[in-house]
């Protein structure tokens, strides 16, 4: 990703909630790339478009599932054990968020299959191109709502309620998922 002057520096594993939010920005950027490519209606891709498509597909195949695990295996279980009223209120959203994750996993698998076919053959049939665009439009809407709930309700409640030791443990788990040491 290019460096943007004046952009907020990305968080690190010591700030796992910030890291989750940073990941949302990457999800939005890569999803927007796919949505824009879907307007090519499955036609021949330029060399640059091929690289961008491959990169976005790889992001959603390799990195995005780690984000889901970060939430479902590290954040949500911790929140479920808390008695904090703000956390309790946010918990009502978590089942829906997990359902979104499962639906998006299925959509990403189909988008990846179609995108890989596009890369392999150079074009998509009109039906496959329409399906690719339809999937991405639905995903964009789901992610818009999903991210808004997490960033307005779940993440602020978690940031306020998680003890420093819980944030450190969570950051360690997130780093380990990526094969990294916590910085």
N, C-alpha and C positions, 0 to 999 in steps of 0.2 A: 504494500500500500504506500502511496506517496505521502510524504510529510507535508502537512498543511500548517503554514505559519499561523500562529494564534489558536490552533486547535488545542482542545483539552488533552493533556497527556493521558495515555492509557494507564489504567490501574494495574496493580500487580497482585500477587497471591496473598499479600498482607491485607488487601482490601477486596475480599471475594465478591461482595455485593457490587462494588464498582466494576470488577472484572466481568460479572454477569451482564451489567448494563453495557459495557464496552462491546461485549459479544453481540448484544442486540443491534448495535450500530452496524456491525459486520454482516449480520443476517440481513438487515434492511438493504445494505449496499449490494450484496451478492444477489439477493432476490430481485432488486431493481434491474440489475444487469440481465438476469434471465427474462424478466418481463419485457425489457426493451428488445432482447433478441427474439422473443416470440413474435414480434411485429414483422419479422422477416418472412413469416408464413412458410417456414420450412424450406426456403430457397437456398441457393448456394451461399456459403459463408465466405467472407474474406479471410485472409490469414489471421488478421487481428481478431475478428469475431470468433474464429475457431479457438484461439488461445483463451479469450475471455470466457467462452462457453465451457471449455475444459476446466478452467480455473474455478469457475462458479460451481460447476457440478462437483468437482473434487472437494471444495469447501463444505458443501452440504453432505457429501458422502463421508468425509473424514473428521472435520472439526465440529460441525453442528451437533452430531450425536454426543460429543463430550459435554457440550453445553447442557443438553437435556439431562445427562447423567449428573452433572453438577447440581442441577435443580432437584431432580427426583431422588438422588442418592445422598446428597450432602445437605441441601437447604431444607427441602420440604420435611424430611423426617425430624430434623431439629425443631422446626416450627410446630410440628404436631405434638411435641412434648411440653410445650410452653403454656403457661396459664395467663400470660399477658393479654389484656382485653383487645388491644390492637391486633395482635397476632391471631387471636381467636376469630376476630372479624375477617381477617385475611384468609383464614383457613377455609372459609366457605367457597373460595375461588379455586382452591388447589385441585380438587377432583376434576373440575372443568379444564384447568390448565393441563393436567395429565392426559385427559381425553384429547385435547388439542395436540399434545406431543405425539400420541399414537396415530392420530389422523394425518399429521404432517409427515410422520415417518413413512406412511403408505404413499402419500402424494410424492414425497421426495424420491422414493424408489421408482415410481412410474416416470417422473420427470427425468431421473437419471437414465432410465432405460431408453426413453425417447431421445434424450440429448446424446447419449452414446451412439444410438443409431444414426442420428443426424451427423455426428462427427465421422462415423464409419463409412456412410454411403454418400455424404455430401448434400443430401436433401432429405426432406420428410414428405410423405404423402400428404395431400390436403387434409385427410381425416386425422392423421397423426399430428400435423401442425396445429390443427384446431384444438385437439385434445391437449397438446402442450400448452397452448395459450390459455385454455379454459382452466387447467390445473393451476397455472401460475397466477391467474387472476383471483381464483378462490383462495390460494395460499396467501397472497398479498393481503387480502381482507382478513383472513384468520390471524395472521401474524400481527397486523395492525392492532386488532382488538386484544390479542393475547399479550403483546408487549405492553400495551397501555395498562392492562390490569396489573401485570407484574410490577411495572415501574411506578404506578400510582398507589397501589395498595400493598402488595406483598413485600417488595424490596424495602420500602421505607419502614414497615413494621419490623422486618428482620433486622435491618441496620440498627434500629433503636433497641431491640430486645436481645440480640445476640451478645453474649459476653466476649471479651477480647480473646479468651482461650478458645471459645467455640469458633470465632472467625479464623483464628490461627489453624485450628484443626481442619476447618472447611477448606481453607486455602491450601493446606498440605494435601488434602484429598484431591483437590482440583489439579494441583501440580503433578501429583503421582499419576493421575489419569492421562496426562500428557507426556509422561516419562521424564519429567523435569524435577529439579529440586526447588523447593520453595525459596524465593528470594527474600 
